[in-house]
Amino acid sequence: MRVPLLDLTRQHELVKDDVATRVARLFESQQFILGPAVEEFESAFRDLVGGGHAVGMSSGTDAQLAILMALRIGPGDAVITTPYTFFATAGCIHRTGAEPVFVDVEQGTLNLDPAGLLEFLESRCKADADGNLLTPRGNKVRAIIPIHLFGTCCKMDEIQAIADRFKLAVIEDAAQAVGAEYRGASGIKHAGAIAASSYFSFFPTKNLGGAGDGGMSVCRDEELAVRLRLMRNHGMEQRYFHHEVGGNFRLDALQAAVIHAKLPHLAGWNAARRHNAALYREAFAAKGLGEFLTPPVSPAADLENSHIYHQYVIRACDRDALMAHLQKAEIGCAIYYPVPLHLQECFAYLGYKAGDMPVSEAASRESLALPIFPELRPEEWDRTAPVPPTPGLIPP
Ligand SMILES: Cc1ncc(COP(=O)(O)O)c(C=O)c1O
């Protein structure tokens, strides 16, 4: 029996009637560009995240790009992020003309390491005559993008305190963390509502996915929300009058209808992911695999939604052997991410080399995602959870 890494057809069985109803209503209205379906979804999503303004975008990538453009980040600027993430995070920084700056992740969560961030800002950057903080390449540091990787939140209080000290914007990459929670000094908040702005992805495989591309920018400030709406519509408020150059970053109304239909199920799906993660943990312990596999960590294990396991990514000392073993057994698995961004060919101009980001580089060698999706069946679970020992990995 094959065990898929993800099978969205099972989710579809559950939501297809609600999706069909909303889609049928949309076709009746023929309002495919923005309009009520997008507005209703934006409002429901804003409530889920916990306030602020939600602006529907055509993808997570465009939601990030729109925020960077709305903050007027461009040539001569620099934005700090981590190299252990999906490409888009750094790709968007580059596309604005700004310099992507990488700071390594911390062991454990694989999220931005606040200590490394502080070290970079204090020791590697210099202030110019106007008090701007400049990177070693001479660009003005403007923002930090912490990524809530695989569904668990970064140490946001520490990151925000550093950002405040150096007067930097914080933009949360919450693409993989819809519904995740963070406990900070000001209480429990949802991913995406912790910093002043954030973005989400509704790529179909995400824990809240559409039937194509979709994304959302979220922000606290009304003025930024106005700019985000301008940016997503070619910088145009009054038709055919363009104050600035934006793009076509509009969330498709059809996607809004589909994702809205799925929204009520999100909490249950996230709970099922957490349940599966707990079963993995027990199974690894029962099998005595602790020496060979490291399960994902959650920074606040006592907070129910502190990790929503968008991906369940283990570390394995011989990842490639384990992967070959699982593939032979037809158990779905995948590597997120095989090459950290500072070593990607397209970023060679930034001058990073192997060894610069040791934690990210080790994560790229050792990480493996296992099936975690909510609809995993008990009989599949039996095959996957007690990951069969890989020859050579288990002591005799
Ligand atoms: C961490 C992260 N950031 C950004 C994105 C970009 O989102 P999208 O694929 O919707 O453009 C993704 C999507 O995979 C992601 O995982």
The ligand as an SDF file (V2000), in Angstrom:
LIG
                    3D

 16 16  0  0  0  0  0  0  0  0999 V2000
    7.6970   30.2970    3.3160 C   0  0  0  0  0  0  0  0  0  0  0  0
    7.0000   30.6960    2.0390 C   0  0  0  0  0  0  0  0  0  0  0  0
    7.0180   31.9770    1.6520 N   0  0  0  0  0  0  0  0  0  0  0  0
    6.3980   32.3700    0.5330 C   0  0  0  0  0  0  0  0  0  0  0  0
    5.7290   31.4860   -0.2780 C   0  0  0  0  0  0  0  0  0  0  0  0
    5.1300   31.9720   -1.5510 C   0  0  0  0  0  0  0  0  0  0  0  0
    3.7860   31.6760   -1.6790 O   0  0  0  0  0  0  0  0  0  0  0  0
    3.1110   31.3710   -3.1030 P   0  0  0  0  0  0  0  0  0  0  0  0
    3.5690   30.0310   -3.5550 O   0  0  0  0  0  0  0  0  0  0  0  0
    1.6540   31.4080   -2.8130 O   0  0  0  0  0  0  0  0  0  0  0  0
    3.5170   32.4390   -4.0300 O   0  0  0  0  0  0  0  0  0  0  0  0
    5.6650   30.1450    0.0960 C   0  0  0  0  0  0  0  0  0  0  0  0
    4.9510   29.1660   -0.7370 C   0  0  0  0  0  0  0  0  0  0  0  0
    5.3400   28.0840   -0.9740 O   0  0  0  0  0  0  0  0  0  0  0  0
    6.3310   29.7260    1.2890 C   0  0  0  0  0  0  0  0  0  0  0  0
    6.3180   28.4510    1.6680 O   0  0  0  0  0  0  0  0  0  0  0  0
  1  2  1  0
  2  3  1  0
  2 15  2  0
  3  4  2  0
  4  5  1  0
  5  6  1  0
  5 12  2  0
  6  7  1  0
  7  8  1  0
  8  9  2  0
  8 10  1  0
  8 11  1  0
 12 13  1  0
 12 15  1  0
 13 14  2  0
 15 16  1  0
M  END
$$$$
